[in-house]
């Protein structure tokens, strides 16, 4: 069965969701379009799938050498559609790139990626590997995975229209032309910040119908919306990473706490009992904790 994202990507292209990567929008304009998409009747699943390809694969491809960048971004943003997914996380890696075990040996790629969003509908998977202190990224043709490894579907109880997979490769042939990026390591913070900011955008759309439930929810929603609107005005294409660092952490907890209080919950972690999709907006992982630590240590 064709996925929601693959079936609608052509429509999203015509609506300009990918204009940022094509150089026709700045990042703030992409967020406005993402909000409109997430607030539509289609559901937030489409917005989540879109923002993952844009923020993760799109950022990696935008840092490739000029010829590779031009060709790849044309594929990602053009028609006929071509979907990119990215494999980063691995079993027992604990959020640390240093613990990645995927590697290339004698022109063959070996490794396991534990969670690849859009992985089973992708035409190309960007695979992050390790080579001493660098983390090269190679492209993997999804059609060849069955010949050199295996793919397994992962189900979640939230954002169920977004597909995820686990993939193992055991000797996938690699050539020099498959190298997309020499070192992913410098991008991990930028990509995570973009994902979290996009989830802030989706949260606003997801909770917009709750504003009339209580004065507190309405007040917190408007406060987050005003922060988001002002931030979008500063997100020019050439300074996105620096701007997101300055405004992080994004102030979502006030709204989440207001909704939790309204529902008689003890903490925002219990919001998943109201709607499983709230799990998208609860961010505490190794990288976000690190970002908070370095932000406040510099103040």
LOKOLMI-400361 format. One record per residue: residue in three letters; x, y, z of N, C-alpha, C, O, CB in turn. Coordinates in steps of 0.02 Angstrom, whole numbers, plus 50000, padded with zeros to 5 digits. Glycine has a CB too. Example, Ala and Ser with C-alpha at 12.3 -4.5 7.8 and 13.67 -1.06 7.14 Angstrom:
BEGIN
ALA506604971650390506154977550390506604983550390507124983450423505654977650452
SER506424988850354506844994750357506455000250394506705005750402507044997050286
END
This chain:
BEGIN
UNK500424994050000500005000050000500445006250000500915006850040499525000050062
UNK500305010949955500705017049950500635021250013500085021850040500505021049889
UNK501175024050036501165027950097500835034650087500765037050030501885028950123
UNK500625037650142500325044350140500815049350110500625053350068500115046550210
UNK501435049050132501925054050109502075053350035502075058249998502565053350149
UNK502205047250012502355046349941501755048349898501845051249845502545038949927
UNK501165046849920500565048349880500425055849876500085058149830499965044849909
UNK500695059749925500535066849926501135071449912501045077549909500255068649993
UNK501725068649902502315072849895502275077349832502475083149835502945068649892
UNK502015074749777501945078949717501525085149732501685090649710501625074849660
UNK500985084149769500555089849789500935094749833500855100849825499935087249825
UNK501345092149878501725096549923502245100549884502375106349900502075092349977
UNK502525097449833503015101049791502675106949756502945112449754503325096249739
UNK502085105749729501735111149693501505116649740501415122349720501125108349656
UNK501425114949804501235119949854501835123749882501755128249923500845116649911
UNK502425121849861503025125549881503335123349946503735127149975502865132549886
UNK503185117349972503475115150036504235114250031504575114550082503155108650058
UNK504505113149971505205111849963505585117749933506165117149914505305105749919
UNK505255123449929505565129349899506175131749938506625134849909505065134949894
UNK506205130250002506785132250042507415128850016507925132150007506675130550117
UNK507385122350005507965118749980508125120549908508695119849885507865111249987
UNK507615122849872507725124849803507965132049798508085134549743507075124049762
UNK508045135449855508305142249856507795147649843507975153349830508845142849807
UNK507155145849845506635150849831506305153649894505925158449890506095147749787
UNK506435150749952506165152950016506735153250067507265150250056505595148250041
UNK506615156850122507065156050179506745151050228506185148750218507205162950214
UNK507115149450281506885144050325506255146050363505835141750377507445142250375
UNK506175152350379505565154650413504955153750369504425152050394505635161850433
UNK505025154950304504465153950258504285146550252503695144850245504635156650189
UNK504785142250255504635135050256504225133250318503755129250314505285130850255
UNK504395136250376504025134750437503295136950432502845133550457504355138050497
UNK503165142550401502475144950392502085139950349501505138350365502475151950358
UNK502385137450296502055132550253501955125950290501455122550281502455131350188
UNK502445124150333502385118050372501805118550422501435113750432503045116550409
UNK501735124450452501175125550498500505124750462500055121350486501215132650529
UNK500445127750403499835127150364499685119950346499105117850346499885131450301
UNK500205116150330500115109050314499885105150375499415101250370500765106050287
UNK500205106250432500035102550493499345104450519499025100450553500555103850546
UNK499125110550504498465112850527497905110750481497315111750497498465120350534
UNK498075107750424497555105750376497225099250399497415096450450497865104750306
UNK496735097150362496365091150380496745084750366496515079250384495705090950343
UNK497325085250334497695079250314497975075550374498055069450371498265081250267
UNK498105078950428498405076450490499135078550494499435080550444498355068750495
UNK499415078050553500105080150563500605075150534501195076850527500235081250636
UNK500385069150519500845064050495501225066250433501825065150426500485057550482
UNK500865069350388501175071750326501695077150340502225077250309500635074350277
UNK501535081550387502005086850405502625083950437503185086350424501675091850453
UNK502555078850479503135075650511503575072350459504185073250460502905070550563
UNK503285068550413503675065150362504045070150318504625069050300503225060750318
UNK503715075550300504005080750258504585084150294505125085050265503485085950238
UNK504485086150356505005089950391505625085650404506175088350407504745092750457
UNK505535079050413506115074750423506545074450360507155075150364505895067650444
UNK506225073650302506615073450241506955080250228507535080550209506175071650181
UNK506585085550240506865092350229507445093750276507975095950254506315097650239
UNK507355092550341507855094550390508455089950393509015092350402507535094850458
UNK508355083450385508905078750393509245077550326509815079650315508655072050423
UNK508895074250281509195072950215509355079350178509885079950148508725068550172
UNK508905084250182509005090550146509625094250170509995097050130508405094950154
UNK509735094350236510325097750263510965094250242511455097550223510285098150340
UNK510965087650245511555083850224511715085250150512285086650133511445076350235
UNK511215084750108511315085750036511535092850020511925093949973510685084149998
UNK511295097650059511475104650046512205106050063512475111250043511025109250086
UNK512535101550100513235102450119513705098350074514305098450083513335100450191
UNK513425094750026513835090649981514215095249933514095101249931513405085649942
UNK514675092249895515035096349846514545098849794513995096149786515615092349812
UNK514735104049758514275107849716513895103549667513285104149661514645113149679
UNK514245099149631513905094949581513415090149614512855089349590514415091149539
UNK513635086749667513215081949703512615085549734512055083049733513615078249756
UNK512745091449764512205095349795511675097149744511075096149757512495101549827
UNK511865099849688511395102049637510965096249612510355096849607511755105249580
UNK511295090649596510945084949569510465081849620509895080149604511445079649544
UNK510695081149682510305077949734509705082149756509155079549764510735076349795
UNK509825088749765509275093049786508745093749731508155094649745509535099949806
UNK508965093349669508485093349614508045087149617507445087549603508855093749546
UNK508335081449636507945075349644507455076049701506865074349695508405069349655
UNK507695078649759507275079149819506685083849809506135082549834507685081449878
UNK506795089349773506285094549768505885094349703505415098349694506615101349774
UNK506045089649658505735089849592505245084249579505125079849620506255089649541
UNK504955084549520504485079449495504775076449432505015080149389503765082549482
UNK504785069749424504475064649467504825064249535505415065949541504495057749433
UNK504465062049585504715062449653505265057349666505285051849637504145061449703
UNK505715059249710506245054949735506305056449809506425062149829506935056249696
UNK506215051249850506225052249923506885049949952507135044449937505635048349955
UNK507175054249994507785052650031507615051450104507225055050134508305058450024
UNK507915046350133507895045150205508605044850230509075044150191507505038550223
UNK508695045450296509365045550324509425040650382508995040550426509555052650348
UNK509955036650382510085031950436510645034550480511215035050459510265025150408
UNK510465036250542510965038750590510995034250651511515031350666510805046050612
UNK510435033550687510435029850750510575022450740510395019450689509765030750785
UNK510915019450790511095012450787510955009150855510905012550905511835011650767
UNK510895002550856510794999050920511355000650969511945000150953510754991550909
UNK511165002551030511635003751085512105009651073512625010051105512044997551098
UNK511925014251027512385019851015512295025351066512745029451076512275022550945
UNK511715025651099511595030451152511635037751130511775042051171512075029351206
UNK511505039051067511505045851042512205048551028512285054551015511165050251090
UNK512715044351032513405046551022513665044150955513685038150941513855044051079
UNK513875048850912514155047050847514775042750856514925038550813514315053350807
UNK515145043750909515765040050920515635032550927516085028450917516115042650982
UNK515005030750944514845023650954514535020550891514325014750893514365022951012
UNK514505024250837514255021450774514745016050751515345016950751514175026850720
UNK514465010350729514885004750706514845003750631515234999850603514684998350742
UNK514385007050596514345006450523515005008650493515285013850513513755010550495
UNK515255004850445515905006550416515955003750345515574999350326516475003850460
UNK516425006250309516585003750242517265000150245517755002950269516585009550189
UNK517274994050220517894990150219517964986950150517524983350127517904984750274
UNK518524988250118518654985450051518084986850003517884982549964518774977950056
UNK517824993050006517294995349961516614991949973516204991449927517504994349890
UNK516504989550035515854986550053515624989750119516014990850165515904978750060
UNK514984991150122514694994350181514374989250227513994984950204514184999750161
UNK514534989750291514254985250342513944989550398514224994750417514804980450370
UNK513384987350424513094990950481512344990050487512014987450443513254998250475
UNK512094992350544511374991950558511124998750581511425001850625511224986550612
UNK510585001050552510255007150574509595005250606509185001750576510155012050514
UNK509495007650667508935005250707508275008850695507745006250712509105005850779
UNK508305014850665507675018650658507755023650601508065028950610507485022250725
UNK507475022050543507525026450485506825028650466506435024750440507875022950426
UNK506665035050478506015037750460505965038350384506435040650351505885044650494
UNK505405036450357505275036250285505705031050249505745031050188505395043050254
UNK506015026550288506495021950259506205017050208506535015450159506815018150312
UNK505605014650220505335009550174505025012550111504865008950064504815005350210
UNK504945019250110504675022450050505205026450013505065029549962504085026950068
UNK505815026450040506355030450011506635027149948506655020949943506915031550062
UNK506845031249902507215028849844507955028349861508305023949835507105033449784
UNK508195032749904508895032949925508935033850000508575037850029509285038549888
UNK509375030050032509505030950103510205033750111510685030850084509425024250142
UNK510275039250147510925042150163511165038750227510845039250279510885049950171
UNK511735035350223511965030950277512585033950310513105034750279512125023850250
UNK512515035750374513065038650412513515033050438513285028550472512815043050470
UNK514165033450421514645028450443515185031650486515175037650499514965024950382
UNK515645027450509516215030050548516865027850516516945022050496516175027550622
UNK517335032450512518015031050488518505035050531518635040950517518085032850412
UNK518765031750582519185035050632518795040650665518295039350699519845037750600
UNK519005047050656518655052550689518165056150643517905061450661519155057450716
UNK518045053450584517565056450537516965051950528516985045950544517915057750468
UNK516435054950502515805051250494515545052250422515085056150411515285053550546
UNK515845048650375515645049350305514925047050294514685042450327516125045450259
UNK514585050250246513905048450228513895045850156514135049150110513425054550236
UNK513625039750148513575036650082512845035850062512415035150105513935029950081
UNK512715035849998512035034549974511955027149961512395023849933511885038649910
UNK511375024549980511205017549971510565017249930510065020449947511115013850040
UNK510575013349877509985012349835509505007649870509665001849882510195009549764
UNK508915010149888508435006149926508234999749890508084994749922507825010249941
UNK508234999949824508034994049786508534988349793508364982549777507954995949713
UNK509144989749816509654984649821509734981849891510134977249902510314987349797
UNK509364984549939509444982450009509314974950017509674971550053508984986350055
UNK508804972449984508624965349992509184960749968509234955049990507984963849953
UNK509604963249922510154959149896510754959049944511154954349942510374961649828
UNK510814964149985511414964750027511254965450101511704967050140511814970750004
UNK510644964350121510464964950191509734963550201509434959650164510634971850217
UNK509444966650251508734965650264508424971850294508764976050324508624959550311
UNK507774972550285507404978350309506804975850349506464971050330507174982850250
UNK506674979250404506134977150450505724983250470505994988350491506424973550513
UNK505064982750463504624988350480504594989250556504604984350594503914987050452
UNK504554995650577504474997350648503815001050656503675005850620505065001750674
UNK503404998750702502765002050715502805006150779503135004150827502194996950719
UNK502475011850779502425016050839501685017450852501265016850807502815022750830
UNK501525019250914500825020750930500665028150923500125030350942500665018351000
UNK501145032050895501025039150882501225040650810501645037150781501415043650933
UNK500925045750782501055047750714501085041550669501585040250634501715051650709
UNK500545037650672500545030950641500565031150565500685025950534499945027150664
UNK500445036850535500485037450462501195038350437501305038450376500055043050439
UNK501675039150483502375039950464502715033150473502645029850524502735045450508
UNK503085031150421503385024450422504115024750443504485029450426503325021250353
UNK504315019650480505005018950503505245011850492504835007150492505065020950578
UNK505895010950483506165004250473506835003450509507165008350526506245002850399
UNK507014997250519507684995250540508004991850481507704987650448507664990550604
UNK508624993750466508974990950407509664988350427510034991650463509034996250351
UNK509824982450402510494979650411510814978450343510504975450299510464973050452
UNK511424980750334511794979550273512414975350290512774976650338512004986250239
UNK512524970250249513084965650261513484964950197513494959650166512824958850286
UNK513834970450178514244970250119513934973550059513944970750004514414963150103
UNK513644979350070513354983250014513934986449975514344989950006512834988650040
UNK513974985449909514544988149871514524995749866514014998749850514554985149801
UNK515084998849880515155006149881515695008349832516225005249827515325008649953
UNK515555013749795516065016749753516185023949776515825026549818515855016649678
UNK516695027149749516845034049768516275038749750516195043949782517485036349733
UNK515875036949701515315041149681514735040749730514275044849727515075039149612
UNK514755035949775514225035349825514345039649887513905040349929514155028049846
UNK514935042649892515085046949949514725053649941514855057349895515855048049956
UNK514265055049988513875061249986514215066750026514235072550004513175059950014
UNK514485064950084514765069950130515355066750167515305061150190514225072650180
UNK515905070450173516505067750205516435067050280516725062550310517105072050189
UNK516035071550311515985071250384515315074150407515205080150404516565075150417
UNK514885069750431514235071750458514305075150526513855078750547513775065650463
UNK514845073950561514915076150630514755083350644514495084950697515585074850653
UNK514905087850597514785094950607514055096850598513865102650611515205098950559
UNK513625092150577512935093850562512425091450614511845093550612512745090950496
UNK512645087250660512165084050705511765089050746511165088150755512515079250751
UNK512095094350771511745099250812511265103350769510695104550788512245103950847
UNK511495105550710511065109450666510435105550647509885108250647511445111450603
UNK510515099150630509945095150609509455094150667508855094650658510175088250583
UNK509715092850727509275091850784508895098250801508295097950817509675089450846
UNK509225103950797508885110250810508335111550759507795113850777509385116050809
UNK508465109950696507955110850644507355106250656506785108250648508255109450574
UNK507495100050676506945095450690506525097850749505905097750745507225088450706
UNK506855100150802506485102450861506085108750845505515109450869506955103750919
UNK506365113250807505995119350789505395117550745504865120550753506455124450753
UNK505485112850700504925110650658504385107250700503785107950686505165105950604
UNK504585103650752504095100650797503725106050837503145105150855504425095550844
UNK504065111450853503745117150884503195119950838502645121450861504265122750901
UNK503345120450775502865122650724502265117950722501695120150722503195123150655
UNK502405111450720501875106450715501455106350779500855105450777502165099450702
UNK501785107350837501415107750901500905113350899500335112450921501905108750959
UNK501095119150875500625124750871500015122950828499445124550847500975130950841
UNK500135119650772499575117650730499155112150764498545112350761499845115050662
UNK499495107450795499165101750827498705103850885498205100650898499685096850852
UNK498895109250920498515111450979498085117650966497775120251013498985112951035
UNK498055119950904497685126150890496945125650908496625130550925497765128050817
UNK496675119550903495955118650918495825118450994495245118251015495705112150886
UNK496355118451034496265118051107496255124951140496135125451200496825113951137
UNK496365130251101496425136951130495815139151169495865142851218496565142051076
UNK495225136751148494605139051182494425134651242493905135651273494025139051133
UNK494865129851259494715125451316494815128951383494445127751431495165119251313
UNK495315133451386495425137151448495825143451433496165143951382495805132751500
UNK495765148251478496135154551471496895153251473497275156451437495935159651526
UNK497095148551516497805147051523498085144051459498625146051436497925142251581
UNK497725139251430497955136251367497995141551312498475141751274497485130451346
UNK497485145751309497485150951258498075155751266498405157551218496825154951260
UNK498215157551328498765162151342499435159051324499855162251292498765164151416
UNK499535152751343500175149351329500255148051254500805148551227500215142651367
UNK499705146451221499735145351148499935151851112500365151751068499045142751121
UNK499635157351131499795163751100500525165751114500855168651071499325169151124
UNK500755164251175501445166051191501935162051148502425164851123501585164751266
UNK501805155551139502235151451097502175153651024502675153850988502055144051104
UNK501575155251002501475157450933501855163950919502165164650866500725158450919
UNK501835168550965502195174950956502955173850953503295176950913502025179851013
UNK503205169350996503915167550993504085164650925504585166650894504095162451049
UNK503675160150901503775156750837503755161750779504175161550734503255151250826
UNK503265166250781503185171050727503785175850724504035177250670502535175050737
UNK504005178250782504575182750783505215179050762505635181950728504665185650854
UNK505275172750781505865168850762505885167750687506425168050657505865162150799
UNK505315166350657505295165150585505565171150546505875170450493504575163650562
UNK505435177050572505665183150538506425183750537506705187450496505365189350572
UNK506765180150581507495180650586507855174750553508465174650550507705181250658
UNK507475169850529507775163750504507945164250429507615161250387507315157850515
UNK508455168150415508705168550346509105162350330509385159150375509125174950336
UNK509135160650268509435154350247510155153550269510365147950286509405153750172
UNK510545158950269511265158250283511435158650357512025158450374511635163650246
UNK510945159150401511095159750472510625155550515510545156950574511065166950494
UNK510315150450486509825146450522510125143250585509835143750639509525141050476
UNK510695139950577510995136450633511155141150691510985139650748511625132850611
UNK511465146850677511645151650729511025154450763511005155250824512055157350700
UNK510505155950724509895158750752509545153750797509325155450852509415160950696
UNK509505147450776509175142350816509555141050881509245139750933509105135750776
UNK510215141450879510615140650940510455146250989510405145051050511355140750923
UNK510365152350964510235158051007509565157551042509495159551100510275164450967
UNK509055154951007508375154851035508195148251069507645147551096507875156450981
UNK508655143451067508535137051101508685137851176509145141551193508975131351070
UNK508305134651222507775129751210507115133051190506945138451215507665125551272
UNK506755129851146506125132551122505595131751177505525126351205505905129051057
UNK505215137051191504785137151251504115133551241503585136751239504655144151271
UNK504135126951236503515123151225503215120651291502625118751293503665117251180
UNK503605120551344503355117351406502775121051437502345117951469503915116851456
UNK502745127651429502185131351457501525128951429501045127851466502265138851445
UNK501485128151363500885125751331500735118551350500165116851365500945126451255
UNK501245114351348501135107251366500905106551438500465102551453501785103251355
UNK501195110451484500985110251554500265112551562499885109751602501445114451598
UNK500075117751524499385120251529498885114951506498355114151536499305126551487
UNK499055111351452498615106151428498585100251477498055097351488498845103651358
UNK499165098551506499185093251556498765095051617498375090951642499905091751577
UNK498835101151641498445103451699497695103251684497295101151726498645110551719
UNK497515105451625496805105451605496505098351607495925097451624496715108451535
UNK496915093451590496685086551589496805082851654496705076751658497025082851534
UNK497025086451706497125083451772497715078751775497705073951814496515079851792
UNK498225080051735498805075651734499365078451778499405084451788499065074751661
UNK499785074051804500315076051849500925078851811501285082951839500535070251891
UNK501025076751749501605079051711501455078651637500975075351616502235075051728
UNK501865082051597501755081951525501895075051495501655073551440502195087251491
UNK502275070951529502405064251503501765060051500501735055151464502925060651546
UNK501245062051538500615058451538500145060651482499605057851473500265059351605
UNK500355065751444499925068151389499795062851337499305063251300500245074251357
UNK500235057851333500125052451284499485048551298499225045251254500725047751284
UNK499225049051360498585045751375497995049651347497465046751336498505044951451
UNK498095056051334497585060151301497605059151226497095058251194497695067651318
UNK498205059151198498315057851127499035055551120499495059051139498175064351083
UNK499145049551091499825046951084500295051651045500895051451055499805040351049
UNK500015055951002500435060350962500795065651003501275068750979500015063850909
UNK500585066651065500945071351109501665069051122502085073151141500575072151175
UNK501805062651111502485060151121502985063551074503585063651088502505052651110
UNK502735066251019503175069750972503495075951003504025078150982502775071750910
UNK503165078751053503355085451077503695085351146503785090551177502755089751081
UNK503885079451169504235078851233504955077051218505105071351200503895073551281
UNK505405081951224506085081251200506575081051258506755086251286506265087051154
UNK506785075351276507345074751323507775068951299507625063151312507105073551398
UNK508315070551265508785065551243509485068151255509575073751279508675063651169
UNK509965064151239510665065951253510855072651221511185076751252511135060551228
UNK510645073651159510845079651123510495085951148510805091151155510705078851049
UNK509845085451164509495091351189509755093351258509805099251274508735090151193
UNK509925088451299510225089951364510905093451355511065098151391510305083551407
UNK511295091051307511935094051292511855101251268512225105751289512315089951240
UNK511365102351225511245109051198511045113951254511275119651255510695108851145
UNK510635111651300510435115851356511045117451400511125123051424509885112551397
UNK511455112451411512035113351455512525118451427512755122851463512395106651465
UNK512675117951362513165122651334512845129551326513205134551327513415120151265
UNK512185129851318511855136351312511895140151378512075145951380511115135551289
UNK511715136751432511685140151497512375141151527512475145651568511245136351545
UNK512865136951508513545137951534513885143951504514375146551531513955131751522
UNK513615146251446513915152051413513595158651434513825163951415513855151251338
UNK513065158151474512725164351495513085167751552512865173051576511995162851515
END
